[in-house]
Amino acid sequence: MGVVSRGFGSRRDDDGGRPLPPGQYLTEDFPVLSAGPTQVVDTDRWRLDVRDVDGSTHSIDWAGLMALPSEEVTVDLHCVTRWSKHDTTWRGVSVEVLLDSLLEEETEAEFALVRCYGDYTTNLPLEDLLDGKAWIAYEYDGDELRAEHGGPARLLVPHLYLWKSAKWVNGIELRQDDEPGFWETLGYHEYGDPWLEQRYSGD
């Protein structure tokens, strides 16, 4: 069962003059939702493993992540529970830069299964993690990313519903086939495009 924190008190039914995906409302809060308890992971033991389709595994620790080129991005967030938040600012390493730093050759994968501390998983087409579409984010609004929002590092894929932006990320399994993740096995949509309102299987 998902865990929902306080944070749904500020609700605006208008879109602030900017478009919202269908069925969404605008909030100024940052509600906290997760599939289980908040994971508390120290940066000195944080590690992210990338497993390629040939079975080879490549790892990066916190110091290695911090050594990679980072960027600041400002994006809108859209949660499947129908709230949206405009102009959220993050800092992180693009997934493309991360993979380029770890993989010696171009992968043959077409999909990714993202793994997290706490055993949460979510699946995505690999192309949705590349070309400046996704980041391993470790700062929010100029500060270290707090644990309740997925710190020390989370996946950020803002063009999809927020359950795809997995908190407490610690692994990316590159695959030639698409394996459903946690919410996807429970009836959520395989892809999750908020503009197409792909909330649940069959949408």
TORVO-907870 format. One record per residue (C-alpha): residue number from 0; x, y, z. Coordinates in nm, 3 decimals, always signed. Layout:
TORVO-907870
<NUM,<X,Y,Z>>
...
//
This chain:
TORVO-907870
<0,<+0.000,+0.000,+0.000>>
<1,<+0.129,+0.347,-0.081>>
<2,<+0.227,+0.594,+0.187>>
<3,<+0.091,+0.948,+0.161>>
<4,<+0.220,+1.232,+0.376>>
<5,<+0.072,+1.568,+0.458>>
<6,<+0.091,+1.808,+0.168>>
<7,<-0.244,+1.796,-0.005>>
<8,<-0.373,+2.106,+0.173>>
<9,<-0.293,+2.355,-0.100>>
<10,<-0.504,+2.293,-0.406>>
<11,<-0.572,+2.516,-0.701>>
<12,<-0.819,+2.407,-0.965>>
<13,<-0.695,+2.661,-1.218>>
<14,<-0.379,+2.600,-1.417>>
<15,<-0.215,+2.934,-1.340>>
<16,<-0.248,+3.034,-1.704>>
<17,<-0.034,+2.743,-1.824>>
<18,<-0.156,+2.412,-1.963>>
<19,<-0.193,+2.110,-1.740>>
<20,<-0.232,+1.750,-1.851>>
<21,<-0.595,+1.631,-1.849>>
<22,<-0.737,+1.551,-1.507>>
<23,<-0.461,+1.733,-1.316>>
<24,<-0.483,+2.018,-1.064>>
<25,<-0.208,+2.259,-0.967>>
<26,<-0.049,+2.256,-0.621>>
<27,<+0.217,+2.473,-0.461>>
<28,<+0.303,+2.197,-0.212>>
<29,<+0.525,+1.898,-0.284>>
<30,<+0.320,+1.600,-0.164>>
<31,<+0.517,+1.295,-0.054>>
<32,<+0.399,+0.957,-0.176>>
<33,<+0.584,+0.626,-0.185>>
<34,<+0.519,+0.255,-0.213>>
<35,<+0.664,+0.192,+0.133>>
<36,<+0.859,+0.354,+0.417>>
<37,<+1.111,+0.629,+0.352>>
<38,<+1.456,+0.489,+0.288>>
<39,<+1.743,+0.660,+0.470>>
<40,<+2.066,+0.602,+0.278>>
<41,<+2.397,+0.764,+0.371>>
<42,<+2.604,+0.890,+0.081>>
<43,<+2.906,+0.696,+0.206>>
<44,<+2.723,+0.368,+0.137>>
<45,<+2.519,+0.479,-0.166>>
<46,<+2.599,+0.301,-0.489>>
<47,<+2.434,+0.268,-0.826>>
<48,<+2.483,-0.048,-1.031>>
<49,<+2.425,-0.058,-1.406>>
<50,<+2.375,-0.407,-1.547>>
<51,<+2.396,-0.442,-1.925>>
<52,<+2.219,-0.703,-2.136>>
<53,<+2.536,-0.918,-2.152>>
<54,<+2.533,-0.954,-1.772>>
<55,<+2.825,-0.718,-1.708>>
<56,<+2.776,-0.488,-1.409>>
<57,<+2.931,-0.145,-1.364>>
<58,<+2.906,+0.055,-1.043>>
<59,<+2.947,+0.413,-0.934>>
<60,<+2.968,+0.545,-0.578>>
<61,<+2.873,+0.888,-0.448>>
<62,<+3.216,+1.041,-0.512>>
<63,<+3.205,+0.908,-0.865>>
<64,<+2.859,+1.053,-0.923>>
<65,<+2.970,+1.392,-0.789>>
<66,<+3.268,+1.387,-1.026>>
<67,<+3.044,+1.365,-1.334>>
<68,<+2.920,+1.678,-1.512>>
<69,<+2.593,+1.795,-1.359>>
<70,<+2.326,+2.034,-1.473>>
<71,<+2.042,+2.234,-1.324>>
<72,<+1.701,+2.176,-1.477>>
<73,<+1.363,+2.335,-1.411>>
<74,<+1.070,+2.108,-1.494>>
<75,<+0.704,+2.052,-1.419>>
<76,<+0.596,+1.742,-1.226>>
<77,<+0.276,+1.543,-1.278>>
<78,<+0.165,+1.276,-1.031>>
<79,<-0.079,+1.000,-1.121>>
<80,<-0.279,+1.100,-0.810>>
<81,<-0.372,+1.411,-1.014>>
<82,<-0.155,+1.688,-0.868>>
<83,<+0.091,+1.886,-1.077>>
<84,<+0.364,+2.124,-0.965>>
<85,<+0.517,+2.385,-1.194>>
<86,<+0.880,+2.503,-1.212>>
<87,<+1.059,+2.258,-0.983>>
<88,<+1.437,+2.304,-0.992>>
<89,<+1.679,+2.014,-0.964>>
<90,<+2.048,+1.939,-1.004>>
<91,<+2.176,+1.605,-1.120>>
<92,<+2.365,+1.400,-1.374>>
<93,<+2.188,+1.311,-1.695>>
<94,<+2.133,+0.938,-1.733>>
<95,<+2.302,+0.954,-2.073>>
<96,<+2.620,+1.099,-1.918>>
<97,<+2.607,+0.835,-1.644>>
<98,<+2.576,+0.547,-1.890>>
<99,<+2.846,+0.688,-2.116>>
<100,<+3.080,+0.701,-1.816>>
<101,<+3.017,+0.337,-1.720>>
<102,<+2.960,+0.145,-2.043>>
<103,<+3.256,+0.083,-2.272>>
<104,<+3.038,+0.006,-2.573>>
<105,<+2.692,+0.110,-2.686>>
<106,<+2.431,-0.111,-2.524>>
<107,<+2.194,-0.331,-2.721>>
<108,<+1.919,-0.268,-2.467>>
<109,<+1.581,-0.124,-2.559>>
<110,<+1.437,-0.106,-2.207>>
<111,<+1.547,-0.033,-1.851>>
<112,<+1.427,-0.168,-1.519>>
<113,<+1.518,+0.084,-1.250>>
<114,<+1.584,-0.054,-0.901>>
<115,<+1.584,+0.127,-0.568>>
<116,<+1.667,+0.089,-0.202>>
<117,<+1.349,-0.052,-0.051>>
<118,<+1.305,-0.292,-0.347>>
<119,<+1.091,-0.057,-0.555>>
<120,<+1.122,-0.097,-0.933>>
<121,<+0.983,+0.075,-1.241>>
<122,<+1.029,+0.007,-1.610>>
<123,<+1.090,+0.248,-1.897>>
<124,<+1.195,+0.240,-2.262>>
<125,<+1.565,+0.322,-2.268>>
<126,<+1.507,+0.606,-2.512>>
<127,<+1.308,+0.786,-2.240>>
<128,<+1.622,+0.801,-2.026>>
<129,<+1.845,+0.950,-2.296>>
<130,<+1.876,+1.272,-2.500>>
<131,<+1.835,+1.503,-2.201>>
<132,<+1.507,+1.347,-2.086>>
<133,<+1.616,+1.202,-1.749>>
<134,<+1.858,+1.264,-1.464>>
<135,<+1.994,+1.110,-1.147>>
<136,<+1.894,+1.405,-0.930>>
<137,<+2.056,+1.483,-0.594>>
<138,<+1.953,+1.844,-0.525>>
<139,<+1.612,+2.006,-0.512>>
<140,<+1.553,+2.381,-0.497>>
<141,<+1.921,+2.444,-0.424>>
<142,<+1.950,+2.203,-0.130>>
<143,<+2.045,+1.841,-0.082>>
<144,<+1.759,+1.616,-0.182>>
<145,<+1.574,+1.512,+0.133>>
<146,<+1.505,+1.146,+0.200>>
<147,<+1.127,+1.184,+0.175>>
<148,<+1.170,+1.313,-0.180>>
<149,<+1.407,+1.032,-0.277>>
<150,<+1.743,+1.152,-0.147>>
<151,<+2.025,+1.113,-0.160>>
<152,<+1.951,+1.046,-0.529>>
<153,<+1.643,+0.970,-0.733>>
<154,<+1.560,+0.920,-1.097>>
<155,<+1.390,+1.223,-1.253>>
<156,<+1.187,+1.163,-1.570>>
<157,<+0.958,+1.467,-1.578>>
<158,<+0.779,+1.393,-1.905>>
<159,<+0.617,+1.084,-1.748>>
<160,<+0.397,+1.046,-1.440>>
<161,<+0.601,+1.081,-1.124>>
<162,<+0.593,+0.712,-1.022>>
<163,<+0.842,+0.659,-1.305>>
<164,<+1.085,+0.899,-1.131>>
<165,<+1.194,+0.633,-0.885>>
<166,<+1.314,+0.745,-0.541>>
<167,<+1.632,+0.615,-0.372>>
<168,<+1.765,+0.479,-0.699>>
<169,<+2.046,+0.225,-0.676>>
<170,<+2.036,+0.032,-1.001>>
<171,<+1.953,+0.038,-1.370>>
<172,<+1.912,-0.297,-1.540>>
<173,<+1.938,-0.261,-1.916>>
<174,<+1.722,-0.514,-2.098>>
<175,<+1.613,-0.622,-2.444>>
<176,<+1.265,-0.703,-2.311>>
<177,<+1.028,-0.492,-2.103>>
<178,<+0.975,-0.623,-1.748>>
<179,<+0.698,-0.449,-1.548>>
<180,<+0.796,-0.275,-1.227>>
<181,<+0.619,-0.250,-0.891>>
<182,<+0.318,-0.033,-0.980>>
<183,<+0.301,-0.169,-1.334>>
<184,<+0.238,-0.521,-1.200>>
<185,<-0.047,-0.375,-0.992>>
<186,<-0.232,-0.230,-1.287>>
<187,<-0.060,+0.101,-1.360>>
<188,<+0.014,+0.187,-1.722>>
<189,<+0.335,+0.049,-1.872>>
<190,<+0.439,+0.392,-2.003>>
<191,<+0.260,+0.668,-1.810>>
<192,<+0.234,+0.973,-2.036>>
<193,<+0.040,+1.238,-1.839>>
<194,<-0.067,+1.424,-2.154>>
<195,<-0.235,+1.106,-2.279>>
<196,<-0.369,+1.035,-1.928>>
<197,<-0.207,+0.692,-1.923>>
<198,<-0.276,+0.619,-1.558>>
<199,<-0.378,+0.256,-1.561>>
<200,<-0.347,-0.045,-1.785>>
<201,<-0.577,-0.002,-2.081>>
<202,<-0.582,+0.380,-2.073>>
//
